């Protein structure tokens, strides 16, 4: 049954899912048409609103790129790889291997989604080397499925931007006047903690139930059994002892940045408590990556290597800003929010918001980009119904993280590390999506 489902889904994905940039272009066209139809805004004015929006979230775009690259670079450091190797030495059977991989992937996703995408795939690869009786695609699917709770963690773009005063995407501040929504109302709220706990227990059990056996197991190819991960170290072993190369290898230069960064972080937490926003999270992971790499040369090389995965974000975020500009300035966002209000109640609105976010994320596969599109619509609609803006924001976040299991956009970095294709993991990821959707619906109905 599962194999038939996998084949069906692979066919759908390969036939109908284009590059996410094309989704972005189509969504822009749909937004233009709806605004021209449902609002009195002149077409030329819509073009002006779109143009203004293109540049409205450039700072936020760079923040999202830095969160990804800082986490990616940290995960590629030698100490991080050694830690993954130690974790990979724990399992002895396929069952224990999938439990270790899924739990580690989810815990990493709660810390930083950039770290999780890379480190979990590296862990699955190393576990497959050490436990050769494992199905490799199954392990990588478990590694990527940990990404299903990233918006519930400390690098959640929606929760962090709502906690960042002055951000153009802080729609809660715009509609309520409250500059910063504390993480105690979003990430550390009981409904979010309950969802995290449910997934930490439920997902390993789900993968144990789906575990392939006997002839169904597809093992790692002998060519892929070669250990990886020492590229930067090997390059460091041979260098020309010129003044420039000695300077590049000197830890002192990194400490010129690390010392003021650490001083500021200590001061921030001493005066503000455990208050996180986007900039603090970025600084934490930049400093952590520098400290773990130890030398400017290895850090720079790892950072440049990680920058290859940021291209889609750089290309698409301005276009999401253009969509946001039309939604806000034309009044289209208000029209759509009133439509949601017309059939929702305070009890059902968070769930409807979650379901709409599941759909939107298939077209806008980025938490920040999705928030730029849905935030201006859902926050005022929820306020009118008396729903907490923090609950509405997290309902959008839950939809974003849930349907990432159906959208191959974020799987690409992990698949590149693992050397697999989307068809190798899709069937298992759909089951993760179904579990996540069920648990999230229950949590929003009962606890939110």
N, C-alpha and C positions, 0 to 999 in steps of 0.2 A: 504493500500500500504506500509506504513512504517513498519507495523508488519511483512509483508511478507519479506521485505528487512532485517529486524532484524533476522528473522529465517534463511534466506539464509546465512547471514554473520556469524552468530553463528556457523552454520554447517561448513563453510569453516575454521574458526579459530580453532575450536575444532579438525577438521580432519587433517588439513595441517600445522598448525603453531606449530613447536616444540619449545623447550627451546632455548633462544637466544644463549646459549653456543654452541649448535649444529650448528646454523648458522655460528658462528665464526669458528668452526672447518671446515665446508664445504668451507667457503670463503678462509681459509688458503690453502686447497687442490686445489681449483680453481686457486689461485694465483701462487702456485707452477707449475701447469700444463701450465698456460699461459706463465709464464716466461721461462719455458723450451722450449716451442714451438716458441715463438715470439722473444726471445733474444738468443745470443750465449753463455749464462752463463751455465757452467757445473752444473749438479745436485748437486754434493758435495758442490760447491760454493754457490748454492741457500740455502742449509741447513745452511751454515756458516752465510750467510746474514740474514736468519730468526733468528738464535740464537742471533746474535748481536742486532737485532731489538727488541728482547724480553725485553731487559733491557734498551732500549733507552728512554722510556717515563715513567719510574717509578716515577719520581718526579711529572710529570703531572698527573699520575694516582692518587697519593696521594692528589694532589690539587683538583681533581674532587670529590674524596671521602669526603674531608673536606668541600667542598661547599655543598654537599648533607647533611652531618651530622650536620654541623653548622646551616643550615637553618631548618632542621628537629627538632633539639634540641631547637632552638629559638621558633619555633611554638608550642612546647609542654609546654612552661613556663606558670605559672599561669596568669601573666598579659596578655599574648597573648591570652590565652583561655577566659579570661574575656572580652577582646576586641571583640573576635568572638561572644561571647554571646550577647553583646550589638548590634552588627551588625545583629545577628539572630533575635533580637526583633523587627526589623524595618518592615518586610513584614507582611501582613495580609491575602493575597490571594496567590494562586499558581502562578499567573502571576507576582505579585510583588516579590514573593520568587525567581523565576528563574532569574529575572533581577538582584536582589541583589547578588545571588550566582555567576552568570556568571561574572558580573562586578568585584566583589571582587576577584574572582579566577584569572582573567586576570591581575588586578592591582598587586596582590601578585606575579604572575609569572614574571611580569616586574621587581620586586625587587629581588626575589630569587626563583629559581625553587624548591629547597628543601622545603622552607617555603610553597610554593604554593601547592605542592603535598599533604602535611599533613593538613595544615590549611584549605584549601578549602573543603577537605573531612569532617573535623570536623564541618565546618560551615554548610555543607549540612545536616549532621546528626542533628545538633541543630535546624536548620530551620524546618526539618521534625517533630521534637518533638513539636515545637511551632505552626506549621501550619499543622495539621494532615490531611487536605484534599489534601495535595501534593502527587504526585507520587515520591516515594523515589529514584528509579532508575533514573528517569528523572533529579532530583536535583543533584545526584552524577555525572551523565553524564555532566551536565552543569559545575560542579566543576572541573572535569578532563579536559573538553574542554578548560578551561582557560589556560592550559599548551600549547596551540597551538601557543602562542606568546612568549614563554620563551626565545628563541634565539634572540628576538628583545629587550630583557631587560638587566638589569645590571649584571646578572650572566651568560650571553651568553658565552659559552666556546670558541666558534670560534672567536668572536669579542675580548674577553679578552686575549686569547692566542696570537692573532695578535698584541695586544698592549703590550705584555710582552717581553722586550728585552732578548735575550739569550735562549728563550724557544725552545726546539727541534721541536716543532710543529708550530713555527712561520715561515711558508713557504713563506709569503710575504717578510720577511726580507731576507730569503735565496736567493730569486730570484730577489730582487730589491736592496738590500743593505740598505734599510730603516729599522732601528732597531725596530721602534714602529709605528704601524698604529693607529693614534688617533681615539678615539671614535666618533669624529665629522664626520669622513668619513664612519663610520659603523652604530653604534646605533643611533646617532643623525643626520644622513644623511636624507634629505627630503624623499627619497623613503621608508626608514624604518619607519619614523614617520607617513607617509601616510598609510602604511599597518597597523600599530598599531591603528590609528584612525579609519580606516575602520572596523577592527575587533571589536573594542570597541563599535561601533554603530551596526554593522551587526549581531554579534553573539547573543546578547539579542533578537533582532528582529527575528532571525531564530528560537530560542528556544520558543519564544512566538507563532510562527506559528506552531511548532511541538507539542505544549503542549497537553498531553493526557487529555481526558475529560470523564466524566461519568464512565461507566463500564471499560474503559481502564486504569483507575488509579489504581496503586498498592501501597498501603500505607505501611508505616513502621510497622513492627510487634510489638505487645505489649512488647515482651521481649527486643527489641532493644530500647524501649523508656526510659530505665533507663539511667540517666545522667552519662556520663563518663568524665574523664579528671582530677579527683582529686587524682589519684593514688599516685603520688609522695607526695602531701600535706598530705594525710592520713598517709602515712608511716612516715612522719616527725613528726606527732603528738605524736607518741609513740617511745621513744628511751631511751636507757640506758644512764644515765648521767655520763658516764666515761670521762676521759680527752680526749680520742681519738674521741668519738662522739661529744663532745663539740667543738673540733677543726674542725671536719668535717662540723659542722653547723655554723662556724664562717665566716661572710662575709669578714673579714680582709684578709683571704687567697686568695679569689678571687680578692680583690683589689690590692694585690701584683702583679697580672698579668694585671689587668685592667688599673692601673695608667700608667705603661710604654707603654701599647698599645694605650691609649688615647693620651699620649704625642707624640708618633710617628705619629699617624694619623693626629693630629693637625699640626705637622711640615710638614708632607707630603703634605697636601692640601694647607698649607700656601706657600710652595715653588714651588709646581707643578700645582696649580689650581685643577680643578676637573678631575684629571687624575687617571683612574682606571686600574688596572691590576688584574690578578688572586689572587696574594698574598694580595693585599689591600682589595679586596672583602672578602676573607676568614677571614682576621683579623677583618674587620667590623662586620661580623656575629658571629664570636667567641666571640668578646667583647660584642656585643649586647645580645647574649644568656647568658653569665655570669652575665651581669648586671640585666637582667630580672629574672633569677632564684634566684639570691641573695645569695645562700648558696652553698658551694662546694658539699655537699651531694646530693642535688636535681639536680644540674647541671650534676654531674658525672652519677647519675642514669639515667637521661634523655638521656645523650649522649650514654651510653651503650645500652639503649633500642633502640635508633635510629640506632646503628651500625648494627643491624640485617638486615637492608635493603641494606647494602653496599656490601654484599658478591658477587653478580654478577659482580659488577664493578671491584673488586679486582681480580676476576678470569679471566675476559675477557680482561682487558686493556693490559696486557703483550702480549696476542696473537694478538691484533690489532697492537701493536708495531712490532711484527714479520712480519705481513703483510706489514707494512710500510717499514721495512728494505728491503724486497724483491722488493717492488715497486721502491724504491729509488736507491738501489745499482745495481740491475740487468738491469736497463733501461726500465723495463716494464711500469713504470709510463710515461716515455717520449713517448713510442710507443702508449699508449692509448691517451695521450694528443694530439698527432699528428692526431689521428683518429678523435677526436672531432673537431680539427681545419679544417679538410678536408671538413666538411659539414656545418660549422657555419659561421656566419657573426658577426661583432661587435654588431649588433642589436639583433640577435637571441641567441647568446652565453649565456647570463645570464639566459634566459628562459630554454634553453636546460640543463644548469647546474642545475637549480632548479628541472627539471623533473628527471634528473639522480639521484639527491640527494633524491628525494621522493622514488625512487626504492631502492637505496642503504640502506636507513635507515630501510627498512623492514628487512634487513639482519644484519645491524650494528646499533642497536637501542640506540645509544649514540652519543651525539654531538661531544665529544672529539675523540671517536673511529672512527666515520665516517670521521672526519677531517683528522685523521691519514691516512685513506685510500684514500680519495678524494683530499685532499689538494695538495699532490705532483703531481697530475694529472691535476687538473683544473687551478691552479694558473699559471703555465707556459703556458698552452694553451691560457688562457685569455690574458696574457701579449703579446703573439705573435699576437693576433688579435687586440690589442690596447684597451682591456677592462680594466677598473680600477681593480686592485687586491682586493680592498675593496668591490667592487660590486660583484666580483666572490665569495669572502668569504661569503658574506651575502646571496648570492643565494644558496650556500650549506647549510647555517644555516636555511634558509627558508624551504628547503626541509626536513631537519631534524625535525624541529618543526611540519611541516604539516602532515607528515605520522606517527607521533607519535599517531595520532588519529586512525590509522589502526593497529598499533603494540602494543600488550598488555603489553610489557615489563615494561613501566613506569606507567601503570595503576595499577600495583599490589600493591604498597604501599597505594594508595588511596582506592583501593577495600578492602584491609585488614582493614583499619580504618573504612570503611563504612559497612563491613560485607556483601559484594555483590560479584557476579561473573561477568566475562567479558561480558557474554551474556546479562546482565541487562542494559548495557550502550552502547554496540557496535553500534546499529542502529543510535542513536543520534550522536555518535562520527563520523560516516561516513559522515553525513550531515555537521558536522563542517569541516571535511576534504575537502569536495567539495567546501564549501564557502571559505575556506582558499586558496585552489588551484586557484580558480577563481580570487580572489582579488590579490594574489601574482603575477599571470601571468600578470594582467593589470598593476600593479605597476612596474614590471620589464620592460615591454614593453614601458611604457609611461615615467617613471621618472628616471629609473636607467641609 
